[in-house]
Amino acid sequence: MIHIVPILRDNYCYLLEGEDKACIIVDPGQVTPVISYIAQHGLKPVMILNTHHHADHTAGNAALKEKYAIPVAAPKAEQMKIPHMDKTLAEGDAIEHSGITLNVIGTPGHTKGHIVFYWKDRNALFCGDTLFSMGCGRLLEGTAEDLFESLQKIKSLPPETEIYCGHEYTKANGDFALSLEPGNTDVQTRMNDVFKLRTNNRPTVPVTLATELKTNPFLRAPNVP
């Protein structure tokens, strides 16, 4: 089971529930909502994962690590920027715990060492700030070429993969997508769904990669020789 915990202004933290209520915490940028959710649902934290070093994805590491006596695993390339790290991760690594297996994919661009986590058995991708619904992360450390190649890796995943991104940016991203392709009926349909979800204060994720391939201008961009 995948639990979505809204934190801060527009971030999402994800709790991946495995066997016997064990859970892996992904990108805890805030402590109190995460602890409250864990208590309410009787979950048992076993590990913290970070996609990258920004504080809105890591600020809860220390308190959660201390409270639950669990390790922090994060990008090897950013270990000097993420305190309290116990295990380094890079492309090709896998995390296995409580019936959950996550494959690590390197996706530099937003930051130089950004990674994402692919849960193949659940067709789920936890992509931090590399990919958003109908958008992508800003280039803060990497190059446009880096991010383009990272997005190609995500595009190669099965179309039924569900995208769990780090922020609720979908409405603004969709407005931009419509400005580029005002006649794209797939974007129009998606935006109608987004309006209904946000009107009811519900997340616009997960969304399938198949939908993103039809609506996200950064995934629709052609390869240029």
GUVOZA-274697 format. One line per 3 residues: their letters; for each residue x, y, z of C-alpha. Coordinates in Angstrom, 1 decimal, m for minus. Each point is the difference from the previous one (the first is absolute). Last residue first. Layout:
a	X,Y,Z; ...
This chain:
pvn	19.8,14.9,m33.4; m3.0,1.3,1.9; m2.1,m2.5,1.9
par	m3.6,1.3,0.1; m1.6,1.8,2.9; m3.1,m2.0,1.2
lfp	1.5,m0.8,3.3; 0.7,3.6,0.8; m3.3,1.1,m1.4
ntk	m1.9,m2.3,2.4; m3.5,m0.9,m1.3; 0.1,m3.2,m2.1
let	3.1,m1.6,1.5; m1.2,1.1,3.4; m3.2,m2.0,m0.5
alt	1.9,m3.1,m0.8; 2.4,0.7,2.9; m3.0,m0.4,2.2
vpv	m1.1,2.6,2.5; 0.4,m0.3,3.8; m0.5,2.7,0.7
tpr	m2.5,2.9,m0.4; m0.3,0.1,3.8; m3.4,0.7,1.5
nnt	m1.2,3.4,1.4; m3.5,m0.6,m1.4; 0.3,2.9,m2.4
rlk	3.5,m1.4,m0.7; m1.3,m3.3,m1.2; m2.8,1.6,m2.2
fvd	2.4,2.5,m1.6; 2.6,m2.7,m0.6; m2.6,m2.2,m1.8
nmr	m0.9,2.9,m2.3; 3.7,0.7,m0.5; 0.5,m3.6,m1.1
tqv	m2.8,0.2,m2.6; 1.5,3.2,m1.4; 3.5,m1.4,m0.1
dtn	m1.3,m3.0,m1.9; m2.0,2.2,m2.3; 3.2,1.8,m1.2
gpe	m1.3,3.0,m1.9; 1.6,2.6,2.2; 3.4,m1.7,m0.4
lsl	2.7,2.3,1.4; m2.3,2.2,2.1; m1.8,m3.2,1.1
afd	3.2,m1.5,1.3; 0.6,3.3,2.0; m3.4,m0.2,1.6
gna	0.6,m3.7,0.7; 3.2,0.8,1.9; m1.8,2.6,2.1
kty	m2.8,m2.5,0.9; 2.4,m2.9,0.5; 2.5,1.6,2.4
ehg	m0.8,m2.2,3.1; 3.6,m0.9,0.8; 2.3,m3.0,0.4
cyi	m1.3,m2.3,m2.7; m1.7,m3.4,0.1; m0.4,m1.2,m3.5
ete	m1.9,m3.3,m0.6; 1.7,m2.3,m2.5; m2.6,m1.3,m2.5
ppl	2.1,1.3,m2.9; 2.8,m2.4,0.9; 3.3,1.8,0.6
ski	1.9,1.4,m3.0; m1.4,3.5,0.5; 1.6,0.2,3.4
kql	3.5,m0.7,m1.5; m0.7,2.6,m2.7; m0.9,2.5,2.7
sef	3.5,m0.4,1.5; 1.6,0.5,m3.4; m1.9,3.3,m0.4
lde	1.0,1.0,3.6; 3.7,m0.5,m0.7; m0.2,1.8,m3.4
atg	m1.7,2.9,1.7; 2.9,0.2,2.4; 0.2,m0.8,3.7
ell	0.0,2.2,3.0; m3.2,2.0,0.3; m1.8,m1.1,m3.2
rgc	m3.6,0.2,1.0; m1.9,m3.2,0.4; m2.5,m1.3,m2.6
gms	m3.5,0.6,m1.2; m3.3,m1.5,m1.0; m0.1,m2.1,3.3
flt	3.4,0.6,1.5; 3.3,m1.6,m1.0; 3.5,0.4,1.5
dgc	m1.2,1.6,3.3; m0.6,m3.2,2.0; m0.5,m2.9,m2.4
fla	m1.7,m2.7,2.0; m1.0,m2.4,m2.7; m2.7,m2.6,0.4
nrd	m1.0,m3.1,m2.0; m0.6,m1.9,3.3; 2.4,m2.9,m0.6
kwy	2.4,2.4,m1.8; 0.5,2.4,2.8; 2.2,2.5,m1.7
fvi	1.9,2.5,2.2; 1.5,3.3,m1.3; 3.4,1.5,0.3
hgk	1.3,3.6,m0.1; 3.8,0.3,0.2; 0.6,3.2,m2.1
thg	m3.2,1.7,1.1; m3.0,0.8,m2.1; 1.9,m1.6,m2.8
ptg	1.3,m3.4,1.1; m2.3,m3.0,m0.2; 1.8,m3.2,1.3
ivn	m2.4,m2.9,0.3; m0.2,m2.0,3.2; m2.1,m3.2,0.0
lti	m2.4,m0.5,2.9; m0.9,m3.4,1.4; m2.7,m0.2,2.7
gsh	m0.8,m3.2,1.7; 1.1,1.3,3.4; 3.2,1.5,m1.2
eia	2.0,0.0,m3.3; 1.7,3.1,m1.3; 1.7,m0.4,m3.4
dge	3.1,1.6,m1.5; 0.4,0.4,m3.7; 0.2,3.8,0.1
alt	1.5,1.2,3.2; m0.8,m0.2,3.8; 2.0,0.8,3.1
kdm	m1.0,m1.4,3.4; 0.1,1.5,3.5; m0.8,3.7,m0.8
hpi	m0.4,2.2,3.1; 0.8,3.2,m2.0; m0.8,0.3,m3.7
kmq	2.3,2.5,m1.9; 3.3,m1.9,0.2; m1.9,m3.2,m1.0
eak	m1.2,1.6,m3.2; 1.6,m2.3,m2.6; m0.8,m3.0,2.1
paa	m3.7,0.8,m0.2; m1.9,m0.9,3.1; m0.6,m2.7,2.6
vpi	m1.0,1.0,3.6; 0.0,m2.7,2.7; m2.7,m0.7,2.6
ayk	m0.1,0.6,3.8; m3.7,1.0,m0.1; 0.2,3.3,1.9
ekl	3.7,0.8,m0.8; m0.3,m0.7,m3.8; m3.3,1.9,m0.1
aan	1.5,3.0,1.7; 3.2,0.0,m2.2; m1.7,m0.6,m3.3
gat	m2.8,2.4,0.2; 1.7,2.8,m1.9; 0.8,m2.3,m3.0
hda	m2.4,0.6,m2.8; m0.9,3.7,0.6; 3.7,0.4,1.0
hhh	1.4,m0.7,m3.4; 2.4,m3.0,m0.1; m1.4,m2.3,m2.5
tnl	m2.3,m3.1,m0.4; 0.1,m0.8,3.7; m0.9,m3.3,1.6
imv	m0.8,m0.7,3.7; m0.1,m3.5,1.4; m1.9,m2.4,2.2
pkl	m3.1,2.0,1.1; m2.8,m2.1,1.7; m3.5,1.1,m1.0
ghq	m2.9,0.1,2.3; m2.1,2.2,m2.3; m0.6,2.9,2.4
aiy	3.5,m0.3,1.4; 1.7,0.1,m3.4; m2.2,2.9,m1.1
siv	0.9,2.1,3.1; 3.7,m0.7,m0.4; m0.2,1.1,m3.6
ptv	m2.0,3.1,0.7; 2.4,1.1,2.8; 3.4,m0.6,m1.8
qgp	0.2,2.0,m3.2; 2.1,m0.5,m3.1; m0.4,m3.8,0.2
dvi	1.2,m1.1,m3.4; m1.0,m3.7,m0.2; m0.8,m1.9,3.3
ica	0.1,m3.8,m0.3; m2.7,m1.8,1.9; m0.5,m3.2,2.0
kde	m3.7,m0.8,0.6; 0.8,m3.7,0.3; 1.2,m0.2,m3.6
gel	0.4,3.1,m2.1; m1.4,3.5,0.2; 1.7,2.7,m2.1
lyc	m0.4,3.4,1.7; 0.2,2.9,m2.3; 0.7,3.6,0.8
ynd	m1.7,2.6,m2.2; 0.9,3.7,m0.3; m2.4,2.9,m0.6
rli	0.2,2.4,3.0; 1.8,m2.2,2.6; m1.2,m3.6,0.0
pvi	m2.7,m2.1,m1.7; 0.3,m3.7,0.9; m0.7,m2.5,m2.7
him	m0.1,m3.7,1.1; 0.9,m2.8,m2.4; m1.1,m3.5,0.7
